[in-house]
Amino acid sequence: MAQTDAKSGSTKQILFLVVLITAVALAVAGYVAKDRKAPKKIIASGDQAPDFRLPSTDGRSLGLADLRGKVVMVHFWATWCPPCVEELPTLAKLFEELKGGDFEMLAVSVDEGGSAPVTAFLRKNGLNLPVLLDPGGSVSGLYGTYKFPETYIVDRRGVVRYKVIGPRDWRDPEALRVMRELIAAK
């Protein structure tokens, strides 16, 4: 009789584990299937750059469409991202060298917390860049950005000409040459 109770208890434990594992597997499969129903579009070179409008650190609102006819660098970054922080001084130098005329830069911060922490970070590091705020990541999600920093160089017609994933030294002569050629092309 004791053996029968032990077998029954062991069978119940095994049955419980099977039900538990099945429930977890179904939950995971449902989550993955849900994610697959709405795939993210990852913007690449040659794609039309999605338009967006975001607030800037100085309180204005700016959209990509406002800059049509110019070459625009859309750069996604965050203060908590070490490669972003390392890259920002070279980005600021590029901005200083090319700003005005037919070139614009939109450094889109995905930091939470609004303008104050981003502005404090820029001030502390002596960086002068036009920064837009995307704390919910809606615009970075629109572009399919998955690794920071990510940069999109958009031509005058709104087409992504170059996409750069990861940090770059934007003072590099080759980067400057490519940017100047794109700006010079009418």
Stockholm file with secondary structure:
# STOCKHOLM 1.0

chainA/1-186         MAQTDAKSGSTKQILFLVVLITAVALAVAGYVAKDRKAPKKIIASGDQAPDFRLPSTDGRSLGLADLRGKVVMVHFWATWCPPCVEELPTLAKLFEELKGGDFEMLAVSVDEGGSAPVTAFLRKNGLNLPVLLDPGGSVSGLYGTYKFPETYIVDRRGVVRYKVIGPRDWRDPEALRVMRELIAAK
#=GR chainA/1-186 SS CHHHHHHHHHHHHHHHHHHHHHHHHHHHHHHHHHHHHSCCCCCCTTSBCCCCEEEBTTSCEEEGGGGTTSEEEEEEECTTCHHHHHHHHHHHHHHHHHCBTTEEEEEEECCSSCHHHHHHHHHHTTCCCCEEECTTCHHHHHHTCCSSSEEEEECTTSBEEEEEESCCCTTSHHHHHHHHHHHHCC
#=GC SS_cons         CHHHHHHHHHHHHHHHHHHHHHHHHHHHHHHHHHHHHSCCCCCCTTSBCCCCEEEBTTSCEEEGGGGTTSEEEEEEECTTCHHHHHHHHHHHHHHHHHCBTTEEEEEEECCSSCHHHHHHHHHHTTCCCCEEECTTCHHHHHHTCCSSSEEEEECTTSBEEEEEESCCCTTSHHHHHHHHHHHHCC
//
